Amino acid sequence: MAKKPIQIAEPKGKLGVLIPGMGAVATTFIAGVEAIRRQLARPIGSLTQMGTIRLGKRPEKRAPAIKDFVPLAGLDDLVFAGWDLFKDNCYEAATKAGVLDRTLLDQVKDFLSGIRPMPAVFQQKFVKKLHGENVKKGKTKMDLAEQVQDDIRQFQKSSGASRLIMIWCGSTEIFLKPSAVHQSLAAFEKGLRTNSPEIAPSMIYAYSALKLGVPFANGAPNLTADIPAMLELSLKNHAPVCGKDYKTGQTLLKTIIAPGLKARMIGLKGWFSTNILGNRDGEVLEDPGSFRTKEESKLSVLEYILQPELYPELYKGFCHKVKINYYPPRGDNKEGWDNLDIFGWLGYPMQIKIDFLAAPLVLDLVLFLDLAQRCPEMARKGIQEWLSFYFKSPMCAPHLYPEHDLFIQLMKLKNTLRHLRGEELITHLGLEYYD
Ligand SMILES: NC(=O)c1ccc[n+]([C@@H]2O[C@H](COP(=O)([O-])OP(=O)(O)OC[C@H]3O[C@@H](n4cnc5c(N)ncnc54)[C@H](O)[C@@H]3O)[C@@H](O)[C@H]2O)c1
């Protein structure tokens, strides 16, 4: 039965989007939003802008647009700021990234040129391939966190934003395992004051956001907010968190195809994935430390989806390889190739080949995280598992395993929206139609 809708504040005023790392992803997002606002392009690939949600029984034919069903911020209300270790404004950075074509970029040049990155919190140890020129100085990591918090307050004041969210679009940092300094907020804050080497720059941004009650999303596979200290801060300040590592390309397809194979009990012998990319992300990932972080994130999905422990005959010991090749001539026109060796009826072998490019999602994350911060029931939960749909390594409560199957993730997302609006959850049982 439908219940009472859950309290969600209206999205009044501007929503400030704070972005550490203003490279290809960030500038493609910002340029895209502006191009859509000026009606130069359409928000293809965005669930919040193009998706609908079925409500009630099928014969009722109720399927409003998601953006009419839940109160989301409008694109006209978004304002942007960010940090980078390169001084390029967003127009220059977008031009260098080479994702969008010049004709489109030139039509939004006035807007993009006005967004200049603030000096970054950066330590080369964590991203070996980059050398910073626009970098903050501070005696301790706590001083740096305070400077980031000042930047945030300053931006809120100058932009007049009524709400903020932060989304990490920075490079992939080296692989880190949670250690003692990450285990509680007190230990973490002590570590900030004593310059603990285990505290990465991305953690300083996440800490600063959550400390001010600003929701944080992590688009890269870095450990960042996936530590008890950050979860404690998120719960304490009712600041939603989600991550990590955008699910845009190869892994998106993996989580579409693997559930299909499993649904029809088709076996898997091996899945070989390779990528070529020639942008800065590719250069950063050439460093084995950064690659390891990415590899862990890309490798985990198949084991969870295929459940070899339940289906040993079909999936035990399948071979899964992921390669990322930095190949400069390719620029940002990255490409992922997959070869799947599968087996069907009587064990007969078959193959599938895939060639795919990335899809967008920063906009949806920004709008949904903002929705979560306006809804006290969601905000006080900390981790927003319903946003798993967007991530390669979705954050979830410590006692759970993550849900990777894209279709379960979509059902979870839409059922969360139905729950928020007091609508009946959809189970697809449908026996009542035959009574
Ligand atoms: N493109 C995709 O589809 C995709 C998918 C999943 C994850 N990601 C991740 O998103 C991130 C961004 O990707 P991209 O293609 O935009 O890379 P990019 O190299 O173009 O941009 C990253 C930017 O972050 C900046 N940076 C690094 N450390 C920083 C710090 N401490 N503070 C501020 N800025 C910092 C770099 O200078 C660079 O400009 C990467 O970690 C990438 O792995 C991208």
The ligand as an SDF file (V2000), in Angstrom:
LIG
                    3D

 44 48  0  0  0  0  0  0  0  0999 V2000
   36.2050    9.3140  -17.8010 N   0  0  0  0  0  0  0  0  0  0  0  0
   35.5200    8.3630  -17.2330 C   0  0  0  0  0  0  0  0  0  0  0  0
   34.5910    7.8090  -17.8060 O   0  0  0  0  0  0  0  0  0  0  0  0
   35.8390    7.9390  -15.8280 C   0  0  0  0  0  0  0  0  0  0  0  0
   35.1950    6.8030  -15.3090 C   0  0  0  0  0  0  0  0  0  0  0  0
   35.4740    6.4190  -14.0070 C   0  0  0  0  0  0  0  0  0  0  0  0
   36.3530    7.1530  -13.2420 C   0  0  0  0  0  0  0  0  0  0  0  0
   36.9840    8.2160  -13.7690 N   0  0  0  0  0  0  0  0  0  0  0  0
   37.9340    8.9140  -12.9270 C   0  0  0  0  0  0  0  0  0  0  0  0
   37.6030   10.2790  -12.8520 O   0  0  0  0  0  0  0  0  0  0  0  0
   38.7880   10.9990  -12.6030 C   0  0  0  0  0  0  0  0  0  0  0  0
   38.8790   12.1510  -13.5750 C   0  0  0  0  0  0  0  0  0  0  0  0
   39.0590   11.6500  -14.9020 O   0  0  0  0  0  0  0  0  0  0  0  0
   39.4830   12.6460  -16.0650 P   0  0  0  0  0  0  0  0  0  0  0  0
   39.4020   11.8930  -17.3250 O   0  0  0  0  0  0  0  0  0  0  0  0
   38.7500   13.9180  -15.9120 O   0  0  0  0  0  0  0  0  0  0  0  0
   41.0270   12.8760  -15.7140 O   0  0  0  0  0  0  0  0  0  0  0  0
   41.8840   14.1950  -15.9800 P   0  0  0  0  0  0  0  0  0  0  0  0
   43.3010   13.7990  -15.7990 O   0  0  0  0  0  0  0  0  0  0  0  0
   41.4760   14.8540  -17.2500 O   0  0  0  0  0  0  0  0  0  0  0  0
   41.4370   15.1730  -14.8090 O   0  0  0  0  0  0  0  0  0  0  0  0
   41.8020   14.9910  -13.4810 C   0  0  0  0  0  0  0  0  0  0  0  0
   42.2120   16.3380  -12.9270 C   0  0  0  0  0  0  0  0  0  0  0  0
   42.4320   16.2030  -11.5320 O   0  0  0  0  0  0  0  0  0  0  0  0
   43.4800   17.0640  -11.1870 C   0  0  0  0  0  0  0  0  0  0  0  0
   43.9600   16.6650   -9.8770 N   0  0  0  0  0  0  0  0  0  0  0  0
   44.6740   15.5750   -9.5200 C   0  0  0  0  0  0  0  0  0  0  0  0
   44.9150   15.5750   -8.1770 N   0  0  0  0  0  0  0  0  0  0  0  0
   44.2730   16.6720   -7.6910 C   0  0  0  0  0  0  0  0  0  0  0  0
   44.1340   17.2170   -6.3980 C   0  0  0  0  0  0  0  0  0  0  0  0
   44.6860   16.6400   -5.3420 N   0  0  0  0  0  0  0  0  0  0  0  0
   43.4120   18.3630   -6.2570 N   0  0  0  0  0  0  0  0  0  0  0  0
   42.8540   18.9760   -7.3290 C   0  0  0  0  0  0  0  0  0  0  0  0
   42.9690   18.5130   -8.5830 N   0  0  0  0  0  0  0  0  0  0  0  0
   43.6630   17.3720   -8.7620 C   0  0  0  0  0  0  0  0  0  0  0  0
   44.4700   16.9040  -12.3320 C   0  0  0  0  0  0  0  0  0  0  0  0
   45.3520   17.9920  -12.4050 O   0  0  0  0  0  0  0  0  0  0  0  0
   43.5300   16.8430  -13.5290 C   0  0  0  0  0  0  0  0  0  0  0  0
   43.3100   18.1140  -14.1130 O   0  0  0  0  0  0  0  0  0  0  0  0
   39.9550   10.0110  -12.7100 C   0  0  0  0  0  0  0  0  0  0  0  0
   40.3150    9.5860  -11.4300 O   0  0  0  0  0  0  0  0  0  0  0  0
   39.3340    8.8870  -13.4710 C   0  0  0  0  0  0  0  0  0  0  0  0
   39.9790    7.6530  -13.2050 O   0  0  0  0  0  0  0  0  0  0  0  0
   36.7400    8.6390  -15.0500 C   0  0  0  0  0  0  0  0  0  0  0  0
  1  2  1  0
  2  3  2  0
  2  4  1  0
  4  5  1  0
  4 44  2  0
  5  6  2  0
  6  7  1  0
  7  8  2  0
  8  9  1  0
  8 44  1  0
  9 10  1  0
  9 42  1  0
 10 11  1  0
 11 12  1  0
 11 40  1  0
 12 13  1  0
 13 14  1  0
 14 15  2  0
 14 16  1  0
 14 17  1  0
 17 18  1  0
 18 19  2  0
 18 20  1  0
 18 21  1  0
 21 22  1  0
 22 23  1  0
 23 24  1  0
 23 38  1  0
 24 25  1  0
 25 26  1  0
 25 36  1  0
 26 27  1  0
 26 35  1  0
 27 28  2  0
 28 29  1  0
 29 30  1  0
 29 35  2  0
 30 31  1  0
 30 32  2  0
 32 33  1  0
 33 34  2  0
 34 35  1  0
 36 37  1  0
 36 38  1  0
 38 39  1  0
 40 41  1  0
 40 42  1  0
 42 43  1  0
M  CHG  2   8   1  16  -1
M  END
$$$$
